[in-house]
Amino acid sequence: MTSSTTTINRPPSSSKSALSRLINSMGMPILALILAFVIGALVIFLTSYFSNGFQFSRALTTVGLAYDGLWRGAFIKERAFSETLIVTIFYILLALGVAIGFKAGLFNIGVEGQYYIGAVCAAWAGQATFSLPAIIHLPLALLAGAIGGAIWAGIPGFLKARTGAHEVITTIMMNYIAFRLTEFLISGPLKDKASSATQTPTVSKAAQIWTLYSIPERLKDPLNALAVAILVAFLVILLVRLLLGLPSLSQRITGKVKRQAIILGSGGLFGLLSFFLLPPLAQAWWPFKDPYDRMHIGLLLALGAAVFVWWVLWRTTWGFELRTVGANPSAARYAGVNITRNIVLVMAFSGALAGLSGTIDVLGVLPCRCMQLFFSSGYGFDSIAIALLAKNNPFGIIASSFLWGAMRNGADLMELNSGVSKYIMSLVQALALLFVAAPGIVRWFLHLKAEKKLEEEAPLTRGWGG
């Protein structure tokens, strides 16, 4: 089997070089997307032209109506933008899981199954007890989903490390096991006996992810306000540590004790201000007033996960090890890297992100706040394309996920507005992926010269034998 390739970038020397590398790496995906949309418009035009009696103006109008419906369905109509962001959250977490596997030379095609397992674990943990406060119950439910996904992905990782069983085959098999296992659990041990529908019991309100609309009501509980204050303090501590690491400030502020005092003092101050001021301010004025808007705080979790994955990959020893394993396992083994441990850990990390995505679906998006028998998403399979389109860059994944979410959310209105099948978006997505995988096609279309390869080429996956 011929292995596909992706670029393994050298560690950035500065924030400026990291930004320039991101812009350069995203140049070809942007061109690929533009070209895919142009060809999609051409396909719509030709099908309309030949099916409507060779009327040029009508075919042109159909193209305009289709893309206008796509735009309005994704961003303009009521709650369209928030619905696009909701889908984006799922895609970010799942594509991050796929990408971190790719970085280690592993193809985790089982994120859809890990999504299911994470969802069913969260559904169980969310209704297991109704006496815990939100500050404890919600993190436990999120952790249960992440652990479920990690264990489910860790099994193929262990098989890969110990027996050489290829992760593509084992993760595909684990997908179907996950589908049937969740059906058994929902219709059997976890079934809600009080409901006529086949579903799990509704999770406790304390375990539900907060919608933006519900935040003022949630903050009336002092324990919830305390949880927010702790989170704000933690984020401020991270930000201040980052700022103090800049050369311009590190030269002025010397002394370990002084730096720690500034870091902890800033976190404590902002935490106290959040605890005392945020609840009354939210009661006095809050911009999110639509009770039917499903947008929730999971967006912050997804963005934080992207930053965390970037930090792991480019700022930690383990990230360097897994990138080395993906680039050249023989060299990594010669350098003393534990290949077996890294394969299992990477697959578990990938599965945890996928499981977290399913957890968010159950705890924050589904109307029943439960898991139903015919639970289905398809997000996991789309996320593979998103990771490839973004070239496994965590920040590129945010942009690609948003684009995929917009296309998925706007496709229905596009079909209603113009009569063009919504599945034309699948064609556009496939073309974009094709052009990213084969950039020579884009250069041929646009008459661009091939750039000099300044980056090392490393295998995306090492084929069936590695």
Secondary structure, DSSP 8 states (H G I E B T S, - for coil): ----EEEE----SSHHHHHHHHHHHHHHHHHHHHHHHHHHHHHHHHHHHHHTTS-HHHHHHHHHHHHHHHHIIIIISTTHHHHHHHHHHHHHHHHHHHHHHHHTT---TTHHHHHHHHHHHHHHHHHS-S-S-HHHHHHHHHHHHHHHHHHHHHHHHHHHHHH---HHHHHHHHHHHHHHHHHHHHHTTT--TT-SSSB-----GGGS--BTTTHHHHTTSHHHHHHHHHHHHHHHHHHHHHHHTSHHHHTTS--HHHHHHHHHHHHHHHHHHHHHHHHHHHHH--S---TT---BTHHHHHHHHHHHHHHHHHHSHHHHHHHHHHH-HHHHHHTT--HHHHHHHHHHHHHHHHHHHHHHIIIIISTTSS-BTT----HHHHHHHHHHHTTT-HHHHHHHHHHHHHHHHHHHHHHHHH---TTHHHHHHHHHHHHHH-HHHHHHHHT-------SEEEESS-TTT-
